Amino acid sequence: MSKVSIIIGSKSDSSIMGKTKEILDELEIPYDFNVISAHRDLDKLREYVSKASKKNIKVFITAAGGAAALPGVVAAMTNLPVIGVPIGSSSLKGIDALMSIVQMPPGIPVGCVALDSWGARNSAIYAASILALSDPKINENITKYKNKLKQK
């Protein structure tokens, strides 16, 4: 069963978030991947998030550009950790998405990573680190991954 849920707000974010999937695959962490807009299909998002515990989801990785409401809306719907990846999809080159994700009100935290592909990569490592708190195998896989980075 999936431990991580990746939710993107638009199909156009798929190529960037492919980096997240690649790293989760390398770390041997199962995940779900969904396209659900917080603006265009709030009911579907609410239903999906409400069923997360039944799917063994432990962490959400959410990505959105522009107004980037998705990470905050998911965080408002769950007590599980939510990681937000800002996507540079507008003329503001992601600054709007970054501000939308980091400026959450008290009590609705979202862990925000870098923009675009760097953020996509780091979101996978961040989610893995959360899971590694209770899973020694994931911790071992992160160590191997980071050791490979030293070789580059």
GIJOPE-V503804 format. One record per backbone hydrogen bond with DSSP energy under -1.0 kcal/mol. CO is the residue of the C=O (numbers start at 0). NH is the residue of the N-H. E is the energy in kcal/mol with one decimal. If there is no record, write none. Layout:
BEGIN
CO_NH_E, CO_NH_E
END
This chain:
BEGIN
2_57_-3.5, 2_58_-1.5, 3_31_-2.2, 4_60_-3.5, 5_33_-2.5, 6_62_-2.2, 7_35_-2.2, 9_12_-2.0, 10_13_-2.0, 12_16_-2.2, 15_18_-1.4, 16_20_-1.6, 17_21_-2.3, 18_22_-2.0, 19_23_-2.5, 20_24_-2.6, 21_25_-2.2, 22_26_-2.3, 23_28_-2.8, 24_27_-1.4, 29_2_-2.2, 29_3_-1.6, 31_5_-2.5, 33_7_-2.6, 36_40_-1.8, 40_44_-2.0, 41_45_-2.8, 42_46_-2.3, 43_47_-2.5, 44_48_-2.7, 45_49_-2.2, 46_50_-1.0, 48_51_-1.5, 51_56_-2.2, 52_55_-1.2, 58_4_-2.5, 59_82_-2.7, 60_6_-2.9, 61_84_-2.8, 62_8_-1.8, 63_86_-2.3, 64_67_-2.0, 68_72_-2.6, 69_73_-2.6, 70_74_-2.4, 71_75_-1.9, 80_59_-2.6, 81_110_-2.8, 82_61_-3.4, 83_112_-2.1, 84_63_-1.7, 85_115_-2.4, 86_88_-1.8, 89_92_-2.0, 91_94_-1.6, 93_97_-2.9, 94_98_-2.5, 95_99_-2.1, 96_100_-2.0, 97_101_-2.6, 98_102_-1.8, 104_107_-1.9, 110_83_-3.1, 114_118_-1.2, 115_119_-2.6, 116_120_-2.3, 117_121_-2.7, 118_122_-2.5, 119_123_-1.2, 120_124_-1.6, 121_125_-2.9, 122_126_-2.5, 123_127_-2.4, 124_128_-2.4, 125_129_-1.9, 126_130_-2.2, 127_131_-2.4, 130_133_-1.6, 134_138_-1.8, 135_139_-2.4, 136_140_-2.3, 137_141_-2.4, 138_142_-2.1, 139_143_-2.1, 140_144_-2.3, 141_145_-2.9, 142_146_-2.1, 143_147_-1.9, 144_148_-1.6, 145_149_-1.2, 148_151_-1.0
END
